[in-house]
Amino acid sequence: QQPFTTIDCSQTETSFDAAQPITGTLFLKNIHELNRAAQAQVLSLINHNTQSLRIMVSSSINLFTLVQKHAFNQSLFYKLNATPIEIPSINKRRYDIPLLVNHFLEQANKRYGKSISIDAEAMRFLRNYQWTGDVAHIKTIIDTAVKNVSEAITLRPLDFGQYLPEKC
């Protein structure tokens, strides 16, 4: 029943007013992008809003490593590190790729009114591919492939060549 606010720290010059009470959940995406001054403001915000505010953060860089390099506020790190959840790269969870491909294929077929399928060789190709953009990358590739192929077709590895130029 409380507000959920997302701030992408990589998209904007972010500042936080610790004097203003905040309630609900504040999600700070890409917190590793905050400069030291903004990190200090977040720490102050946490210290002043302990009862009414829940803070969630995400980072594609290990914050502990940044603390060791003196690039991230140590006190802020320990305040935020109460319940860390590490999500491994899709390249470390290859068994999830066929599930994701099928899910995104079903969504794209509905979106574009098509009945595209994928053959086993193409699924193997996608499973072995070195994904740099994780799950969002898979979704984009499947969506683009479905959008750009003819009405009733089975996707083969060659159908992904123009979208995935790197070798797997």
Buried (B, 14 or more C-beta within 10 A) or exposed (E): EEEEEEBBBEEEEBEBEBEEEBBEBBBBBBBBBBEEEBBBBBBBBBEBBEEEBEBBBBBEEEBBEBBEEEEBBBEBBEBBEEEEEEEEEBEEBEEBBBEBBBBBBEBBBEEBEBEBEBEEEBBBBBBEBEBEEBBEBBBEBBBBBBEEBEEEBEBEBEBBEEEBEEEE
